Amino acid sequence: MEMKTYKGLDAEVWATGLCSGCGACVAVCPADALRFAPGNTDAPVNIGYCKAENDSVPCGACYAACPRVNLAGQGKMLGPYQEIVAARSVFPVERKQSGGAVTAILVNALDEGLIDAVVTVTRDPWTMKPSSAVITSSEALVQHAGSRYSWWVPLLASLKEAVVTRKYRRIAVVGVPCVARATQMIRTSDHELLRPYAKAIRLVIGLFCTETFDYAKLVEGRLQSDRKIEPWEIRRLDIKGKMDVYLQDERQISIPLADLEGSVRPGCHVCTDFTALSADVSAGAVGSPDGYTTLVIRNDIGKGFVDRAVWQGKLSTGGSVDLAAVERLAAKKAERRAE
């Protein structure tokens, strides 16, 4: 079987507008030869070197980790699960999104030593600009709680820092569906260069997602320039069929998603996965009462982490889940097809 290198990835994914921007290829490249160029976030670029292309050394790790090389294999609707519950954090989470359940699960996992690091998204509180990060303390995790996943960031690029540089071996990854699918590609691959990453990923929490937005186009363009909303005025963003912008002065502004179409990353238009089918646990605000998070517990790993958080008194479950509401958005996204 022919080994695919970054050139295959470029031809099949980057040049065709399919790239999700998850950062998996950047993370697993052993030569650090892939990166996102400043000002051009549509797809990574190669710096001019490749172990396989230049030195004839077998590689292809970037291609093996990409979640977009096989669009026919991506999931739709709710996917497999053991149970779906409404849950919330028992302790205060100031910047929580919905019920703060994801933060509660991760805080408990860190406190109990079930994991030693979380690869997640943080933001600059002044500019709201997101970045990927490796967090190792529950206090820092609570401080950075809240959803920034509406804005694109190459989240998995921080996997290299966590696994190779800092040598953590019990990592949780939190991200949108393309991130969850990339971690599944890594975990199930027999590629030798992906094995260290696969062994280190202990938990994957996927976030419900309709699409992600380019920071410059959304915040600096649609919000700051068009709506005269400064980034430091924003308390949080919430997307449930529209974008709700909650401001520090308690005002709320709703923007139809149709008005934000130009801010959506191109690669999102081919994604059919709303509920992050490849995760161990999926989470989102849709379907649960106010103050709760909908948790889709997909396997024994996910159930174990959720149960431990409940047993330790950091997470509570209760309230009914409106499954039809989740299914409606999942069905709408499942209608998307690659051209």
N, C-alpha and C positions, 0 to 999 in steps of 0.2 A: 504493500500500500504506500502510495506516495506521501511523503511527509509535507505537511502544509506549514509555511512560514508566515511571517508578517505580510509578505507579498500576497499570499492567498487571502489573508484577513483584509488587506487593503482593497483588493479587487472585489471581494464578496460582501464586505460589510462597510468599511469606511467610505469607499467611493460611491456606494449605492445609497447612502443616507440611512442605513439601518443601525448604525452604532447607537447603543443605549447610553454610552458614557459612563459605564459602571466602574471602569478603572481596573478590571481584572487583568487585562493584558499588560498594563503598566506594572502591576504588582508582581506578576510571575516571570517577567522577562529577566533572565539571569544576567544579562549584560547591561541592564538599566538603559536600554536603547529606545524605549518608547515613552512618550510623554505628551501631555496636552500643551500645545503652544499658547502662550498668553494672547488673548484676544481672538482665539479660534478654538472654540470648545466643541465643535461638531464631531470631531474624531481625533484620536491620537495621531502623532507623527513619529516617524523613525528618524533617529539622529544621523543615520548614514552607516550604521553598522548592524550586522546580524551574525550571530555565531554560525548559523546554518548557511546563510548566503555567502558570507565572507571567508569563513574558515572551514566550511564543510563539516561542522560539528553538529551532530543530531540535536535538534531542539524542538521547535514547534509548540512550546508551552503556551504562547499567546493565543494561538489558534485553538488549542485544546480547552482553554478556559473561557472562551467567548460564548456568551449566551445567545448570540444572534446568528451563528453559523447554520443553525437548523431551526428556522422559524416554524416549520411544520411540527416540530416537537414541543413547542411552547404550550402551556396550559391555558385552559379556558374555564369560565364559571367558578364554582367553589372548590373543585378538586376533592381529593380524599381528605377525610378528617375523622377524628374519634369523637369529639364533642365541640359544641360552640357555646360559650358562656359570656355573660356580661360581668366585668370585673373592674375593680378600682383599687387604688393604693390606699392603705390604711393610714399611712403617715403623710404629713403635708408635703406636697410637691408644688412649689410656688408657680412654676412655669409649665405645669402639666398640660398636655393636650388630651382632651376628654377626661378619662378617669385616671391617668397616670399609671396604668397597669404595667406597661412595658418597663417604665422606670422601677416599679416595685419588684418585678421579676429579676431585673438585672442587679439592683441593689442587694437583694437577698443572695443572689448567686455570688456576688463579690464578697459579701460579708461572711458567707459560709465557706468560701474557698472553692466553690464549684467552678468558677472561672477566675482568671487572673487579669483579664483585660477585655475591654469592649471596643470594637472598631465601630465608630458611629460618626455623627455629624455634629459639629458645634458651629457657633456663629459669633461674629463680632457684634456686641450689643449696640454699638453706635451706628454701624453701616448696615447691619443685618446680613453681611456677606458670609455665606456658609463655607466651611472647609471640613475635610475629613480629619479625624483625630483618633488617637488611642488613649482611652481613659482607663485608669487602674484603681481609682478610689470611689467609694459610694458617694462621698461628699461632692466630688467633682461631677459625678453623674447626675445627681439631683440638681446641681447648679445649672447644668446644661440641658435639663429636661425641656421637653416641648418639641413640637414638630417643625423641623426645617426641611423636611423631605420634599416639599413642593418645589424647592430650588435645586437645580442640578449641581452635583459635586461628584468627582470621581472617587466615590467612597472607598472602593476596594484598593485603591492605590496605597492606603495606609496599612494594608495587610503585610506588605513587605517590611515596613517599620516594625510591626508587631511580631512577625515570625522570624525574620532574618536578622534585623538589627537588635531588637530587644529580647528576642528568643523566648517569647511567651508560648506556652504549649496548651493553654486552655482558654480559648478565645470565643467570645460571643460577637456575632456580626448582626447589626441592625440596619435594614435598608429596604428599599422599594423592590418590586417584583423582579426587575432585571438583575439586581444585586443578589437576590435569593437564588435565582436561576444560575447565575455565574458560580455561586458557592456550591450549588448542586453539581455543576459540571466539574468543578475542582474535586469535590468529595468522592465522586463516582469514577473519576478518570484513573486509568492505569498508567498514566504518564509519570515517569520517574521524577521529573522536575516539579510536578504538582504535589507529590506525596507529602512533603513537609507541611505544606499549607493544609492539605486534607486532614492530616493527623492533628493539627493544631486547632481546627475549627470544631468547637464542642457544641455550640448552639447558634441557630440562625433564626432571628425574628424578622418576619417580613411585614411591611406596612402596606395597607390598602392604598392603591394609587391609580388615579385616572391618567395623569401625565405629570411630567416635571417641567420646570420653567428655567430658562436662561436668566441668571441673576441680573445681568446688565439690562436685558430687554424688559424684564418684569419690574424690578425695583427702580432702576434708574430711568427706565423709559415709561412704562405704563403707569406706575404709581407716583414717582417723583416728578417727572416732566408733565405727564398728561393730567394726573389727578392732584398734583401739588401736595402729595403726601410725603413727608420726609421720612427716611428710614428709622430715625430714632423716635418717631411718633408711633410706630407700629408696636403693638403688644403681642399680637400673634395673627397668623393667617389660618383659615380653615376652609377646606374644599369639600363641599357636599352638593355637587351638581352646579355650584357657582362658587366664586371665591368671596369669602367674607373676611374683611380686613377689620380687626379689632384694634382700636387706637388707645393710647394711654389715657386720654381724657374721656374714656367710656363711650365714645362714638363708635358706630359700626357702619361700614360701607360695604355694600354688596356689588360685585362686578360679574356679569354673565361671562361664562367661560368662552363664549363665542368672541367676546371683545379681547380676549387674551390669546387668541389663536397664533398670532405672530410671535409670541413669547415662548411657545412650546418647542421643546427640542425636537428636531426632525425625526429622530429615531423612535420617538414615542408613538408616532402615527401607525406603526405596525405591531405594537404590543397589544395582545389580547388578554393579558393576565391582570385582573384587578386585585385579587386577594392574595397574591404571592404564594402560589401553589407549591413552590419548591422549599418553603420554609419549614421549620419544626413547629413554630407557632406563628400565626398571622394575626395582625392587630389593626384596628381602625375604629373611628368614631361611629361609622354608619351602622345602624341597627340597634344600638344600645340606648337606654335612657340617658338624659343629661347627667354628666358626672361619672359615666361608666365608659369602659372600653370594650368593644367586641373582640373576644379572643377566639380564634379558630385553632384548636389544638389538633395538630395533624398526625402526630406519632408519639411513641413512648418517650422520646427525648423531650419533646415539648411538654408532655403531660408531667414528666418528672420535675421539670423546672417550675411549672405553674404550681404543682402540688406542694413543693418545698416552700415556695413563697407564702402559700396559704397556711401551711403548718407552722411557719415561723412568725405568723401574725403580721406580715407585711402586705398581704394581698387578700381581698375578700371578693367573693363572687355572689351574684344575686341579681334579681331583675330579669325580665324576659328579653330575649333578642328577637327583633323583627327581622327574621331571616329573609322575608320577601324584599325588604329594602336593600339588603346586601345583594340579593340575586338580581334585582333590577339593574343596579350599576354594573354588576359583573356581566350580565347579558349584553348591556349596551357596549361595554368595552370588547366583549368577545366577537362583536360584529366586525371589528376591524380586520382588514386583510392586507397583506403586502400586495402592491400593484404588480 
